[in-house]
Amino acid sequence: MARTIITAEDVTQMDAGATIVVDADTTITAAARELARRRGITVQDTEDGATPPAAASNAPGSAPGRASSEANAAHAAEVAAAPFVAGGALGSIIVTAVGVNRPGVMAELSTAVGGLGGDIQDVSQRITGGYFNAILVVDIQNSGKNFTAFRDALLSLSEPSDYVVTVIDERVFTAMHRLG
């Protein structure tokens, strides 16, 4: 089962008095936990990953009485399938590329991003000893494309003997760096 990450943005979409069950497949960021406390949303940690039968959630898209782990998983599936709109700089992805330096690498990356309607907001590039690394922050909110379309197109540029591309949505990137 895919890991569900609950962020502060997710908590803002929940009704006061809701319950979030954090089981073995769910991670809640520190900011989300604090916001839940302030909004009167109960965060219920389970030791063995089992969902208490009486627990219910008001996660977006959940039905009244649905077990929280099911609602968390359903919400994660909705987020994955929906056009990307996320936390941080709304609708942004982080693209990294690392490999052997050669002419045209940045042109390939920027052409792929532009072809999908993405807007490069920030770039950091460095060449060291014949190798390059690049980090791009790309706004995809107004592109009409979802995260998956960008990820698949950019990953198709990867060639292990040339350069490798990774793509992560900024919401996940931000949540990863808040876990402690």
PAVOBA-463949 format. One record per residue: residue number from 1; residue in one letter; x, y, z of N, C-alpha, C in turn. Coordinates in nm, 3 decimals, m for minus. Example, Ala and Ser with C-alpha at 12.3 -4.5 7.8 and 13.67 -1.06 7.14 Angstrom:
(1; 'A'; (1.319; m0.569; 0.780); (1.230; m0.450; 0.780); (1.320; m0.330; 0.780)),
(2; 'S'; (1.285; m0.225; 0.708); (1.367; m0.106; 0.714); (1.290; 0.003; 0.787)),
REM end
This chain:
(1; 'M'; (0.085; m0.118; 0.000); (0.000; 0.000; 0.000); (0.089; 0.124; 0.000)),
(2; 'A'; (0.049; 0.226; m0.072); (0.125; 0.350; m0.078); (0.114; 0.426; 0.053)),
(3; 'R'; (0.220; 0.492; 0.090); (0.223; 0.572; 0.212); (0.143; 0.699; 0.190)),
(4; 'T'; (0.059; 0.733; 0.286); (m0.019; 0.856; 0.283); (0.053; 0.960; 0.368)),
(5; 'I'; (0.073; 1.079; 0.314); (0.134; 1.187; 0.389); (0.027; 1.295; 0.407)),
(6; 'I'; (m0.001; 1.328; 0.532); (m0.101; 1.430; 0.562); (m0.027; 1.557; 0.599)),
(7; 'T'; (m0.056; 1.665; 0.526); (0.010; 1.792; 0.547); (m0.088; 1.892; 0.608)),
(8; 'A'; (m0.036; 2.008; 0.645); (m0.121; 2.114; 0.700); (m0.230; 2.152; 0.601)),
(9; 'E'; (m0.199; 2.151; 0.473); (m0.300; 2.184; 0.372); (m0.417; 2.087; 0.377)),
(10; 'D'; (m0.387; 1.958; 0.398); (m0.494; 1.858; 0.410); (m0.581; 1.889; 0.531)),
(11; 'V'; (m0.518; 1.927; 0.642); (m0.591; 1.955; 0.765); (m0.684; 2.076; 0.747)),
(12; 'T'; (m0.641; 2.176; 0.669); (m0.727; 2.293; 0.647); (m0.855; 2.256; 0.574)),
(13; 'Q'; (m0.856; 2.144; 0.501); (m0.975; 2.102; 0.427); (m1.067; 2.015; 0.511)),
(14; 'M'; (m1.027; 1.984; 0.634); (m1.106; 1.898; 0.721); (m1.195; 1.981; 0.812)),
(15; 'D'; (m1.308; 1.922; 0.850); (m1.400; 1.988; 0.942); (m1.346; 1.980; 1.084)),
(16; 'A'; (m1.370; 2.085; 1.162); (m1.334; 2.083; 1.304); (m1.406; 1.964; 1.368)),
(17; 'G'; (m1.336; 1.896; 1.458); (m1.394; 1.781; 1.526); (m1.369; 1.649; 1.454)),
(18; 'A'; (m1.308; 1.653; 1.337); (m1.277; 1.530; 1.263); (m1.170; 1.451; 1.336)),
(19; 'T'; (m1.149; 1.328; 1.293); (m1.044; 1.243; 1.349); (m0.953; 1.197; 1.237)),
(20; 'I'; (m0.823; 1.209; 1.260); (m0.723; 1.158; 1.166); (m0.657; 1.039; 1.234)),
(21; 'V'; (m0.663; 0.924; 1.170); (m0.598; 0.806; 1.224); (m0.463; 0.791; 1.154)),
(22; 'V'; (m0.358; 0.790; 1.232); (m0.224; 0.775; 1.180); (m0.181; 0.631; 1.207)),
(23; 'D'; (m0.186; 0.551; 1.100); (m0.149; 0.410; 1.114); (m0.012; 0.387; 1.052)),
(24; 'A'; (0.024; 0.261; 1.033); (0.157; 0.227; 0.981); (0.181; 0.280; 0.841)),
(25; 'D'; (0.075; 0.306; 0.764); (0.088; 0.355; 0.627); (0.061; 0.504; 0.614)),
(26; 'T'; (0.054; 0.574; 0.725); (0.022; 0.717; 0.723); (0.127; 0.794; 0.802)),
(27; 'T'; (0.169; 0.907; 0.744); (0.259; 0.999; 0.813); (0.190; 1.134; 0.817)),
(28; 'I'; (0.196; 1.199; 0.932); (0.140; 1.333; 0.944); (0.256; 1.427; 0.979)),
(29; 'T'; (0.265; 1.537; 0.907); (0.374; 1.631; 0.932); (0.352; 1.702; 1.065)),
(30; 'A'; (0.459; 1.755; 1.121); (0.451; 1.828; 1.248); (0.358; 1.948; 1.234)),
(31; 'A'; (0.366; 2.018; 1.121); (0.279; 2.135; 1.099); (0.133; 2.092; 1.092)),
(32; 'A'; (0.105; 1.977; 1.030); (m0.033; 1.928; 1.021); (m0.084; 1.888; 1.158)),
(33; 'R'; (0.001; 1.823; 1.237); (m0.038; 1.782; 1.372); (m0.072; 1.904; 1.458)),
(34; 'E'; (0.011; 2.008; 1.448); (m0.012; 2.130; 1.527); (m0.140; 2.201; 1.482)),
(35; 'L'; (m0.161; 2.211; 1.351); (m0.282; 2.275; 1.299); (m0.406; 2.196; 1.340)),
(36; 'A'; (m0.398; 2.065; 1.338); (m0.510; 1.982; 1.381); (m0.543; 2.010; 1.528)),
(37; 'R'; (m0.441; 2.020; 1.612); (m0.463; 2.049; 1.754); (m0.536; 2.183; 1.770)),
(38; 'R'; (m0.489; 2.285; 1.697); (m0.550; 2.418; 1.707); (m0.692; 2.421; 1.653)),
(39; 'R'; (m0.725; 2.335; 1.557); (m0.858; 2.335; 1.496); (m0.954; 2.236; 1.563)),
(40; 'G'; (m0.907; 2.167; 1.668); (m0.993; 2.073; 1.738); (m1.011; 1.941; 1.663)),
(41; 'I'; (m0.915; 1.907; 1.579); (m0.918; 1.781; 1.505); (m0.832; 1.681; 1.582)),
(42; 'T'; (m0.889; 1.565; 1.611); (m0.819; 1.463; 1.687); (m0.723; 1.386; 1.597)),
(43; 'V'; (m0.601; 1.371; 1.643); (m0.503; 1.288; 1.573); (m0.485; 1.164; 1.659)),
(44; 'Q'; (m0.525; 1.049; 1.603); (m0.520; 0.925; 1.677); (m0.410; 0.838; 1.618)),
(45; 'D'; (m0.303; 0.819; 1.697); (m0.192; 0.734; 1.655); (m0.222; 0.591; 1.697)),
(46; 'T'; (m0.206; 0.496; 1.604); (m0.223; 0.356; 1.639); (m0.085; 0.293; 1.646)),
(47; 'E'; (m0.064; 0.214; 1.750); (0.068; 0.154; 1.772); (0.098; 0.042; 1.674)),
(48; 'D'; (m0.003; m0.040; 1.644); (0.021; m0.156; 1.558); (m0.027; m0.136; 1.416)),
(49; 'G'; (m0.075; m0.015; 1.385); (m0.123; 0.011; 1.250); (m0.268; m0.028; 1.231)),
(50; 'A'; (m0.332; m0.088; 1.334); (m0.472; m0.127; 1.321); (m0.561; m0.005; 1.338)),
(51; 'T'; (m0.666; 0.003; 1.261); (m0.758; 0.115; 1.268); (m0.868; 0.081; 1.367)),
(52; 'P'; (m0.886; 0.165; 1.468); (m0.996; 0.142; 1.561); (m1.128; 0.147; 1.487)),
(53; 'P'; (m1.221; 0.051; 1.511); (m1.345; 0.045; 1.434); (m1.432; 0.167; 1.450)),
(54; 'A'; (m1.427; 0.236; 1.562); (m1.514; 0.352; 1.583); (m1.460; 0.479; 1.522)),
(55; 'A'; (m1.336; 0.479; 1.476); (m1.275; 0.602; 1.424); (m1.336; 0.637; 1.290)),
(56; 'A'; (m1.364; 0.765; 1.273); (m1.415; 0.815; 1.144); (m1.341; 0.941; 1.110)),
(57; 'S'; (m1.343; 0.976; 0.982); (m1.267; 1.090; 0.936); (m1.352; 1.181; 0.851)),
(58; 'N'; (m1.318; 1.307; 0.852); (m1.380; 1.402; 0.762); (m1.282; 1.445; 0.655)),
(59; 'A'; (m1.192; 1.356; 0.615); (m1.099; 1.388; 0.508); (m1.179; 1.416; 0.382)),
(60; 'P'; (m1.129; 1.505; 0.296); (m1.202; 1.536; 0.174); (m1.237; 1.409; 0.099)),
(61; 'G'; (m1.365; 1.397; 0.061); (m1.408; 1.282; m0.016); (m1.451; 1.164; 0.068)),
(62; 'S'; (m1.442; 1.175; 0.201); (m1.479; 1.061; 0.283); (m1.627; 1.066; 0.317)),
(63; 'A'; (m1.684; 0.949; 0.333); (m1.824; 0.939; 0.369); (m1.834; 0.929; 0.520)),
(64; 'P'; (m1.943; 0.981; 0.579); (m1.959; 0.969; 0.723); (m1.952; 0.823; 0.765)),
(65; 'G'; (m1.876; 0.796; 0.871); (m1.865; 0.662; 0.923); (m1.757; 0.576; 0.859)),
(66; 'R'; (m1.694; 0.623; 0.754); (m1.588; 0.545; 0.689); (m1.467; 0.542; 0.781)),
(67; 'A'; (m1.402; 0.430; 0.791); (m1.283; 0.420; 0.876); (m1.177; 0.517; 0.827)),
(68; 'S'; (m1.106; 0.579; 0.921); (m1.011; 0.684; 0.885); (m0.901; 0.638; 0.793)),
(69; 'S'; (m0.846; 0.518; 0.812); (m0.739; 0.473; 0.723); (m0.791; 0.459; 0.581)),
(70; 'E'; (m0.917; 0.416; 0.565); (m0.977; 0.409; 0.432); (m0.993; 0.549; 0.373)),
(71; 'A'; (m1.037; 0.645; 0.456); (m1.054; 0.782; 0.409); (m0.920; 0.843; 0.373)),
(72; 'N'; (m0.817; 0.816; 0.456); (m0.684; 0.867; 0.425); (m0.635; 0.811; 0.292)),
(73; 'A'; (m0.654; 0.682; 0.270); (m0.610; 0.619; 0.145); (m0.690; 0.673; 0.027)),
(74; 'A'; (m0.821; 0.691; 0.047); (m0.904; 0.744; m0.061); (m0.861; 0.886; m0.095)),
(75; 'H'; (m0.831; 0.965; 0.007); (m0.785; 1.103; m0.016); (m0.652; 1.103; m0.090)),
(76; 'A'; (m0.561; 1.013; m0.054); (m0.432; 1.005; m0.123); (m0.451; 0.969; m0.269)),
(77; 'A'; (m0.545; 0.878; m0.298); (m0.572; 0.840; m0.437); (m0.630; 0.958; m0.515)),
(78; 'E'; (m0.720; 1.036; m0.451); (m0.776; 1.154; m0.517); (m0.666; 1.254; m0.549)),
(79; 'V'; (m0.577; 1.278; m0.454); (m0.469; 1.374; m0.474); (m0.378; 1.328; m0.588)),
(80; 'A'; (m0.348; 1.198; m0.593); (m0.258; 1.147; m0.698); (m0.321; 1.159; m0.836)),
(81; 'A'; (m0.453; 1.141; m0.845); (m0.519; 1.142; m0.975); (m0.559; 1.282; m1.021)),
(82; 'A'; (m0.572; 1.374; m0.928); (m0.621; 1.507; m0.963); (m0.511; 1.591; m1.027)),
(83; 'P'; (m0.553; 1.694; m1.103); (m0.451; 1.789; m1.151); (m0.378; 1.844; m1.030)),
(84; 'F'; (m0.251; 1.863; m1.043); (m0.166; 1.899; m0.930); (m0.194; 2.041; m0.882)),
(85; 'V'; (m0.237; 2.053; m0.760); (m0.247; 2.180; m0.690); (m0.200; 2.149; m0.550)),
(86; 'A'; (m0.091; 2.210; m0.508); (m0.033; 2.167; m0.383); (0.018; 2.282; m0.301)),
(87; 'G'; (0.079; 2.245; m0.187); (0.128; 2.344; m0.092); (0.255; 2.411; m0.138)),
(88; 'G'; (0.309; 2.494; m0.050); (0.427; 2.572; m0.084); (0.391; 2.672; m0.192)),
(89; 'A'; (0.476; 2.685; m0.293); (0.440; 2.766; m0.408); (0.338; 2.684; m0.484)),
(90; 'L'; (0.212; 2.726; m0.481); (0.099; 2.650; m0.531); (0.123; 2.594; m0.670)),
(91; 'G'; (0.113; 2.461; m0.683); (0.125; 2.396; m0.812); (0.266; 2.386; m0.864)),
(92; 'S'; (0.363; 2.365; m0.777); (0.503; 2.359; m0.820); (0.559; 2.218; m0.807)),
(93; 'I'; (0.656; 2.188; m0.894); (0.730; 2.063; m0.886); (0.878; 2.095; m0.878)),
(94; 'I'; (0.954; 2.002; m0.823); (1.099; 2.015; m0.816); (1.157; 1.911; m0.914)),
(95; 'V'; (1.238; 1.957; m1.007); (1.300; 1.870; m1.106); (1.451; 1.873; m1.082)),
(96; 'T'; (1.513; 1.757; m1.073); (1.659; 1.752; m1.063); (1.711; 1.669; m1.179)),
(97; 'A'; (1.828; 1.706; m1.226); (1.896; 1.630; m1.331); (2.044; 1.625; m1.297)),
(98; 'V'; (2.102; 1.506; m1.305); (2.244; 1.486; m1.273); (2.302; 1.393; m1.378)),
(99; 'G'; (2.421; 1.429; m1.428); (2.484; 1.340; m1.524); (2.609; 1.399; m1.586)),
(100; 'V'; (2.651; 1.337; m1.695); (2.769; 1.380; m1.768); (2.734; 1.510; m1.842)),
(101; 'N'; (2.822; 1.609; m1.830); (2.796; 1.737; m1.895); (2.816; 1.725; m2.046)),
(102; 'R'; (2.725; 1.788; m2.120); (2.734; 1.797; m2.265); (2.646; 1.911; m2.312)),
(103; 'P'; (2.670; 1.964; m2.430); (2.584; 2.073; m2.480); (2.440; 2.026; m2.497)),
(104; 'G'; (2.346; 2.112; m2.459); (2.205; 2.086; m2.485); (2.124; 2.026; m2.372)),
(105; 'V'; (2.187; 1.993; m2.260); (2.112; 1.928; m2.152); (2.003; 2.022; m2.098)),
(106; 'M'; (2.039; 2.144; m2.064); (1.940; 2.239; m2.012); (1.835; 2.271; m2.118)),
(107; 'A'; (1.874; 2.275; m2.244); (1.777; 2.299; m2.352); (1.674; 2.186; m2.357)),
(108; 'E'; (1.719; 2.063; m2.340); (1.626; 1.949; m2.341); (1.527; 1.959; m2.225)),
(109; 'L'; (1.578; 1.988; m2.107); (1.491; 2.000; m1.989); (1.391; 2.113; m2.005)),
(110; 'S'; (1.440; 2.232; m2.043); (1.351; 2.347; m2.053); (1.251; 2.331; m2.168)),
(111; 'T'; (1.291; 2.266; m2.278); (1.199; 2.242; m2.388); (1.087; 2.148; m2.345)),
(112; 'A'; (1.121; 2.045; m2.270); (1.019; 1.951; m2.220); (0.922; 2.022; m2.126)),
(113; 'V'; (0.975; 2.103; m2.035); (0.890; 2.177; m1.942); (0.799; 2.274; m2.019)),
(114; 'G'; (0.858; 2.349; m2.111); (0.781; 2.446; m2.189); (0.677; 2.380; m2.278)),
(115; 'G'; (0.710; 2.264; m2.333); (0.616; 2.192; m2.418); (0.491; 2.148; m2.345)),
(116; 'L'; (0.503; 2.130; m2.215); (0.388; 2.091; m2.132); (0.318; 2.212; m2.071)),
(117; 'G'; (0.370; 2.330; m2.097); (0.307; 2.451; m2.043); (0.356; 2.490; m1.905)),
(118; 'G'; (0.465; 2.429; m1.858); (0.520; 2.464; m1.727); (0.598; 2.594; m1.734)),
(119; 'D'; (0.610; 2.659; m1.619); (0.680; 2.787; m1.609); (0.796; 2.770; m1.511)),
(120; 'I'; (0.919; 2.773; m1.561); (1.036; 2.758; m1.475); (1.050; 2.884; m1.389)),
(121; 'Q'; (1.040; 2.866; m1.258); (1.045; 2.978; m1.164); (1.186; 3.003; m1.110)),
(122; 'D'; (1.266; 2.896; m1.099); (1.400; 2.909; m1.043); (1.486; 2.796; m1.097)),
(123; 'V'; (1.614; 2.824; m1.119); (1.708; 2.724; m1.168); (1.839; 2.739; m1.093)),
(124; 'S'; (1.896; 2.626; m1.055); (2.031; 2.623; m1.002); (2.105; 2.517; m1.081)),
(125; 'Q'; (2.217; 2.555; m1.141); (2.294; 2.459; m1.220); (2.441; 2.472; m1.183)),
(126; 'R'; (2.509; 2.359; m1.180); (2.652; 2.359; m1.147); (2.720; 2.252; m1.230)),
(127; 'I'; (2.838; 2.284; m1.279); (2.919; 2.188; m1.353); (3.047; 2.166; m1.273)),
(128; 'T'; (3.076; 2.040; m1.243); (3.192; 2.006; m1.163); (3.260; 1.885; m1.225)),
(129; 'G'; (3.385; 1.902; m1.268); (3.464; 1.790; m1.319); (3.398; 1.711; m1.430)),
(130; 'G'; (3.332; 1.778; m1.522); (3.270; 1.707; m1.634); (3.131; 1.655; m1.606)),
(131; 'Y'; (3.079; 1.681; m1.486); (2.943; 1.640; m1.450); (2.862; 1.764; m1.419)),
(132; 'F'; (2.732; 1.756; m1.444); (2.646; 1.869; m1.412); (2.537; 1.823; m1.317)),
(133; 'N'; (2.482; 1.918; m1.244); (2.359; 1.894; m1.171); (2.274; 2.018; m1.185)),
(134; 'A'; (2.147; 1.998; m1.193); (2.053; 2.108; m1.209); (1.931; 2.082; m1.123)),
(135; 'I'; (1.880; 2.190; m1.067); (1.755; 2.185; m0.991); (1.666; 2.293; m1.049)),
(136; 'L'; (1.545; 2.255; m1.087); (1.448; 2.349; m1.141); (1.323; 2.347; m1.055)),
(137; 'V'; (1.271; 2.465; m1.025); (1.141; 2.476; m0.960); (1.046; 2.520; m1.070)),
(138; 'V'; (0.945; 2.438; m1.096); (0.855; 2.461; m1.209); (0.712; 2.477; m1.160)),
(139; 'D'; (0.650; 2.586; m1.200); (0.509; 2.611; m1.170); (0.426; 2.543; m1.279)),
(140; 'I'; (0.341; 2.448; m1.239); (0.258; 2.378; m1.336); (0.109; 2.407; m1.319)),
(141; 'Q'; (0.076; 2.498; m1.230); (m0.063; 2.525; m1.196); (m0.146; 2.566; m1.317)),
(142; 'N'; (m0.093; 2.648; m1.406); (m0.170; 2.697; m1.520); (m0.144; 2.620; m1.648)),
(143; 'S'; (m0.079; 2.505; m1.637); (m0.040; 2.429; m1.756); (m0.155; 2.345; m1.812)),
(144; 'G'; (m0.254; 2.315; m1.729); (m0.360; 2.225; m1.772); (m0.319; 2.078; m1.763)),
(145; 'K'; (m0.199; 2.052; m1.714); (m0.148; 1.916; m1.701); (m0.132; 1.883; m1.553)),
(146; 'N'; (m0.139; 1.754; m1.522); (m0.119; 1.714; m1.383); (0.025; 1.672; m1.359)),
(147; 'F'; (0.055; 1.644; m1.234); (0.189; 1.605; m1.194); (0.239; 1.485; m1.274)),
(148; 'T'; (0.153; 1.387; m1.293); (0.193; 1.264; m1.361); (0.239; 1.292; m1.504)),
(149; 'A'; (0.173; 1.381; m1.574); (0.212; 1.414; m1.711); (0.353; 1.473; m1.714)),
(150; 'F'; (0.380; 1.565; m1.620); (0.514; 1.625; m1.613); (0.618; 1.520; m1.574)),
(151; 'R'; (0.585; 1.441; m1.472); (0.680; 1.340; m1.426); (0.716; 1.244; m1.539)),
(152; 'D'; (0.616; 1.191; m1.607); (0.642; 1.092; m1.712); (0.724; 1.151; m1.827)),
(153; 'A'; (0.689; 1.274; m1.869); (0.763; 1.337; m1.980); (0.908; 1.365; m1.942)),
(154; 'L'; (0.930; 1.413; m1.821); (1.066; 1.445; m1.780); (1.149; 1.320; m1.751)),
(155; 'L'; (1.086; 1.220; m1.693); (1.159; 1.095; m1.667); (1.199; 1.027; m1.798)),
(156; 'S'; (1.123; 1.049; m1.904); (1.158; 0.986; m2.032); (1.288; 1.043; m2.090)),
(157; 'L'; (1.333; 1.157; m2.038); (1.461; 1.214; m2.082); (1.579; 1.141; m2.019)),
(158; 'S'; (1.554; 1.071; m1.909); (1.662; 1.003; m1.836); (1.724; 0.890; m1.918)),
(159; 'E'; (1.853; 0.886; m1.916); (1.931; 0.777; m1.975); (2.049; 0.756; m1.881)),
(160; 'P'; (2.058; 0.642; m1.814); (2.163; 0.623; m1.714); (2.304; 0.656; m1.760)),
(161; 'S'; (2.335; 0.634; m1.886); (2.470; 0.665; m1.934); (2.487; 0.813; m1.969)),
(162; 'D'; (2.377; 0.889; m1.962); (2.380; 1.031; m1.998); (2.348; 1.116; m1.874)),
(163; 'Y'; (2.219; 1.127; m1.841); (2.180; 1.195; m1.718); (2.050; 1.136; m1.666)),
(164; 'V'; (2.028; 1.157; m1.536); (1.910; 1.102; m1.469); (1.827; 1.216; m1.415)),
(165; 'V'; (1.697; 1.210; m1.440); (1.603; 1.313; m1.396); (1.517; 1.255; m1.285)),
(166; 'T'; (1.492; 1.335; m1.183); (1.392; 1.300; m1.081); (1.293; 1.415; m1.074)),
(167; 'V'; (1.168; 1.383; m1.043); (1.062; 1.483; m1.034); (0.984; 1.453; m0.907)),
(168; 'I'; (0.963; 1.556; m0.826); (0.887; 1.540; m0.702); (0.798; 1.663; m0.686)),
(169; 'D'; (0.675; 1.641; m0.641); (0.591; 1.759; m0.621); (0.635; 1.833; m0.495)),
(170; 'E'; (0.623; 1.963; m0.499); (0.675; 2.045; m0.390); (0.607; 2.015; m0.258)),
(171; 'R'; (0.483; 1.972; m0.264); (0.411; 1.939; m0.141); (0.479; 1.822; m0.070)),
(172; 'V'; (0.514; 1.719; m0.143); (0.582; 1.604; m0.084); (0.721; 1.643; m0.037)),
(173; 'F'; (0.792; 1.721; m0.119); (0.925; 1.767; m0.082); (0.921; 1.844; 0.050)),
(174; 'T'; (0.825; 1.935; 0.063); (0.810; 2.013; 0.185); (0.774; 1.923; 0.303)),
(175; 'A'; (0.685; 1.829; 0.283); (0.645; 1.739; 0.391); (0.762; 1.652; 0.436)),
(176; 'M'; (0.843; 1.605; 0.341); (0.959; 1.522; 0.377); (1.055; 1.597; 0.468)),
(177; 'H'; (1.069; 1.725; 0.447); (1.165; 1.803; 0.525); (1.107; 1.854; 0.655)),
(178; 'R'; (0.980; 1.826; 0.681); (0.920; 1.862; 0.809); (0.910; 1.743; 0.902)),
(179; 'L'; (0.935; 1.623; 0.850); (0.926; 1.503; 0.934); (1.046; 1.501; 1.026)),
(180; 'G'; (1.024; 1.461; 1.149); (1.136; 1.466; 1.242); (1.158; 1.344; 1.319)),
REM end
